Amino acid sequence: MAYRYSCARGGATPADVLSRALASAARTSKAADMIKDPNILLLAGSFEARCVAEALTARAVQYDAWLSEAPRGSAPMPQMPHLRQFDDSASLLEAVQAGGFTAILDAGHVFDRAVTQRAYQAATALGLPYLRLARPAWQTEGHPRWQCAVDVEQANAMIPEGARVFCATGWDSLPAFDGFRGASLMLRQSRRHSRAAPYPFVKLVFGDPPFSVEDEKSLFALLGVDLLICRNLGGDASRTKLDAADALGLDVILIDRLQAPEGLPVVLGVDAALAWVDAL
C-alpha cells in the first residue's frame, strides 16, 4: 500500500498509523479490563460473610473466600473457604495479585483488625475497590447493668472480688486476666482442645454454636454466673448471651471495638454490600 503524506497538511506516515493503531488497541484492552467480570476476594469469618457468599453464589459472581482461622459452628459456606494467614501487608498484597482479584469485600470478624488493616492497605496499593462490611455495635442505652471497657485489661480491673465470671473473649485474651480478683473465670470455647488453662481460676466451657437465649440462661444458672464479659460484636446471632444476662439480672462488661483505619469505607448490612458488588 502506498502512503501519501504532507507534513504541512498534517498527513500520516506509516509510523504514525502504526502508533495510532497500537494506542487504539491499548485503549481497547484497557477498556476490556475495566469491564471484565468481577473476581471478588471475600474475607470471611462472620455470619454476614456467609450471607454474602450465598448471594454471590446465587448470582454466579466469581469469588474466593478466605478465613484467617478455622471456622466455628456447623453452618457451612456454599464454597469451601481457604484458610490463609499473613504476617504483613506485603504478603497479603502478593496473594491478592496472584489471585487476580478485582475487588476486596472484607466481611471478616469485627475484632480481626489486623486482617482489615492489611487488606485495606493492599487494596489501596493495588488500586482495587475495597469495602468493609460491618454490623452495628450493641448499645448500652436502656441496659443499666451493661458497662463498656476499652480492652480486656480494663475489663479485668472492673471485676468485683469474688465474682463468678462467664467470659466470651477468646483463648488469646487469657493473659490479660493476670491479677484476676474474681472467684472463677469460665471461658467459652467453641472448638474442642486439650490445652491446659494458664491460671487455676480458669474453667473452660465447651459448646457448639448457635446458642439460644434459653440455652444461655440454663448454662448461666447452672454455672452460677453473676458477671458476663464479651466483645461488642453486634448483630443478632451473638446477642443471645446478652439477652440471657438481662433476663437473669446479671452484670455485663462489653469490650469496645478497635478504631478502624482512617478513611476505611464501611457499610452496615449485607444488602448494601451486594449493591456495592453490583456496581463494580
C-alpha positions in Angstrom: 0.0 0.0 0.0 1.3 3.5 -0.9 1.0 6.3 1.6 0.8 9.9 0.7 1.5 12.5 3.3 2.5 16.1 3.7 3.8 17.4 7.0 2.4 20.8 6.2 -1.1 19.4 5.8 -0.9 17.1 8.8 -0.7 13.8 6.8 0.1 10.5 8.5 3.3 8.5 7.9 3.3 4.7 8.2 4.9 5.0 11.6 2.0 7.4 12.7 -0.6 4.9 11.5 1.1 2.0 13.4 1.5 4.2 16.5 -2.2 5.1 16.4 -3.2 1.5 15.9 -1.2 0.4 18.8 -2.6 3.1 21.0 -6.2 2.2 19.9 -5.5 -1.5 20.8 -4.1 -0.5 24.2 -7.2 1.6 24.9 -9.5 -1.3 23.8 -7.6 -3.7 26.0 -7.7 -1.3 28.9 -11.4 -0.8 28.4 -11.9 -4.6 28.3 -10.0 -4.9 31.6 -12.2 -2.3 33.2 -15.5 -4.0 32.2 -14.5 -7.6 32.8 -16.5 -9.6 35.3 -15.6 -9.1 38.9 -13.5 -11.6 40.8 -14.1 -10.9 44.4 -11.9 -11.7 47.4 -14.3 -12.3 50.2 -12.6 -12.1 53.6 -14.9 -14.3 55.8 -15.3 -15.0 59.5 -18.7 -13.6 60.2 -22.4 -14.5 59.8 -22.7 -11.8 57.2 -19.9 -13.3 55.2 -21.9 -16.5 54.8 -24.9 -14.5 53.7 -22.8 -12.6 51.1 -21.3 -15.9 49.9 -24.7 -17.4 49.4 -25.8 -14.3 47.4 -22.7 -14.3 45.3 -23.1 -18.0 44.5 -26.8 -17.4 43.5 -25.8 -14.6 41.2 -22.9 -16.6 39.7 -20.4 -13.9 40.7 -16.8 -15.3 40.8 -15.2 -15.1 44.3 -12.9 -16.8 46.7 -13.5 -16.8 50.4 -10.5 -16.6 52.8 -10.5 -17.2 56.5 -7.8 -16.2 59.0 -8.7 -19.0 61.4 -10.7 -22.3 61.3 -14.4 -21.7 61.1 -16.7 -22.1 64.1 -20.1 -23.6 64.2 -21.8 -26.1 61.9 -23.3 -23.9 59.2 -21.1 -24.3 56.0 -20.5 -21.7 53.4 -21.6 -22.5 49.8 -18.0 -22.5 48.7 -15.2 -24.1 50.8 -13.2 -21.2 52.3 -9.4 -21.2 52.2 -7.5 -20.8 55.4 -5.0 -18.1 54.7 -2.8 -16.2 57.2 -0.4 -13.4 56.5 2.2 -11.8 58.7 2.2 -8.4 57.0 0.5 -6.3 54.3 3.2 -7.2 51.7 2.5 -10.9 51.8 -1.3 -10.3 51.6 -0.7 -8.0 48.6 1.2 -10.6 46.7 -1.5 -13.2 47.3 -4.2 -10.8 46.1 -2.1 -10.1 43.0 -1.6 -13.8 42.3 -5.3 -14.5 42.7 -6.2 -12.0 40.0 -8.9 -10.4 42.2 -10.6 -7.2 41.1 -12.1 -6.1 44.4 -11.9 -7.0 48.1 -15.0 -7.4 50.3 -14.0 -7.6 53.9 -16.7 -9.4 55.9 -14.2 -10.8 58.5 -14.6 -10.9 62.2 -15.1 -7.4 63.6 -12.3 -7.9 66.1 -9.8 -9.2 63.5 -8.5 -5.7 62.9 -5.0 -6.8 61.6 -6.6 -8.5 58.6 -8.8 -5.5 57.9 -5.8 -3.1 58.1 -3.6 -5.3 55.8 -6.4 -5.9 53.3 -7.2 -2.2 53.1 -3.5 -1.3 52.6 -3.2 -4.0 49.9 -6.3 -2.8 48.0 -5.1 0.8 48.2 -1.6 -0.1 46.9 -3.1 -2.1 44.0 -5.8 0.4 43.2 -8.6 -2.1 43.9 -12.1 -1.3 45.2 -12.4 -2.2 48.9 -15.3 -2.4 51.2 -15.7 -3.3 54.9 -19.0 -5.0 55.8 -19.7 -4.5 59.5 -22.6 -4.7 61.8 -24.0 -2.1 64.2 -22.5 -2.3 67.6 -24.7 -3.1 70.6 -25.7 0.0 72.6 -25.7 0.2 76.4 -28.7 2.6 76.4 -31.6 1.0 78.2 -29.4 -1.6 79.8 -28.4 -0.1 83.2 -26.3 -3.2 84.1 -24.2 -3.0 81.0 -20.8 -1.3 81.1 -18.1 -0.8 78.5 -14.3 -1.4 78.7 -11.7 -0.3 76.1 -10.0 -3.7 76.3 -9.8 -6.9 78.3 -7.2 -5.5 80.7 -9.6 -2.7 81.7 -12.5 -5.2 82.0 -10.3 -7.3 84.3 -9.8 -4.3 86.6 -13.6 -3.8 86.7 -14.3 -7.3 88.0 -15.5 -7.3 91.7 -13.7 -9.5 94.2 -15.3 -13.0 94.3 -17.3 -12.7 91.1 -18.1 -15.7 89.0 -17.4 -14.5 85.5 -18.5 -16.0 82.2 -16.2 -14.8 79.5 -16.5 -14.9 75.7 -13.4 -13.0 74.7 -11.3 -16.0 73.3 -8.3 -18.0 74.4 -5.8 -15.3 73.3 -7.3 -12.9 75.9 -6.4 -15.0 78.9 -3.0 -13.3 79.6 -5.0 -10.1 80.2 -6.6 -11.7 83.2 -3.4 -11.8 85.2 -4.3 -10.5 88.7 -7.9 -11.7 88.4 -9.8 -10.9 91.6 -12.9 -13.0 91.0 -13.7 -16.5 92.2 -13.8 -18.2 88.8 -13.4 -17.2 85.1 -15.4 -19.5 82.9 -14.1 -19.2 79.3 -16.3 -20.2 76.4 -14.5 -22.3 73.8 -16.3 -23.3 70.6 -13.7 -25.8 69.4 -12.6 -28.8 71.4 -9.0 -29.0 72.5 -6.9 -30.4 75.3 -4.8 -27.3 76.2 -4.5 -26.6 79.9 -5.6 -23.2 81.0 -2.8 -20.9 82.2 -4.4 -20.0 85.5 -6.0 -22.1 88.2 -9.1 -19.8 88.3 -9.9 -20.5 84.7 -12.5 -23.1 83.8 -13.0 -24.0 80.1 -16.6 -24.2 79.0 -17.0 -26.0 75.6 -20.1 -25.6 73.5 -21.2 -25.6 69.9 -22.9 -22.5 68.5 -25.5 -21.3 67.8 -26.8 -20.8 71.3 -30.4 -19.8 72.0 -31.4 -17.4 74.8 -32.8 -20.4 76.7 -29.6 -22.3 76.2 -27.6 -19.4 77.7 -30.0 -18.8 80.6 -29.7 -22.5 81.6 -25.9 -22.5 81.3 -25.5 -19.3 83.3 -27.8 -20.6 86.0 -26.0 -24.0 86.1 -22.6 -22.3 86.5 -23.7 -19.7 89.0 -22.6 -16.8 86.8 -23.0 -13.3 88.1 -21.0 -11.3 85.5 -20.7 -11.7 81.7 -17.7 -10.3 79.8 -17.9 -10.3 76.0 -16.7 -8.4 73.0 -19.1 -6.0 71.3 -19.7 -8.0 68.2 -23.1 -6.5 67.4 -25.8 -8.3 65.4 -28.4 -10.8 66.4 -26.5 -14.1 66.2 -24.3 -13.4 69.2 -26.7 -11.4 71.2 -28.4 -14.3 72.9 -25.9 -14.3 75.8 -26.7 -10.6 76.4 -30.5 -11.2 76.4 -30.0 -14.2 78.8 -27.9 -12.0 81.1 -30.6 -9.3 81.1 -33.3 -11.9 81.9 -31.2 -13.2 84.8 -30.3 -9.7 86.1 -26.5 -10.2 85.5 -23.9 -7.5 85.1 -22.3 -7.2 81.7 -19.0 -5.7 80.5 -18.7 -5.1 76.8 -15.2 -4.8 75.2 -15.2 -1.9 72.8 -14.2 -2.4 69.1 -10.8 -1.2 68.0 -10.6 2.0 66.0 -11.0 1.4 62.2 -8.2 2.6 59.9 -8.7 6.2 58.7 -10.7 6.5 55.5 -12.0 2.9 55.6 -15.1 2.6 53.5 -17.8 0.8 55.6 -21.4 -0.4 55.1 -23.7 -1.8 57.8 -25.6 -4.5 56.1 -25.5 -7.3 53.5 -27.8 -5.6 51.1 -25.5 -2.5 50.9 -22.5 -4.8 50.3 -24.3 -6.6 47.5 -25.3 -3.2 45.9 -21.6 -2.3 46.0 -20.7 -5.6 44.2 -23.4 -4.9 41.6 -21.8 -1.5 40.9 -18.3 -2.9 40.2 
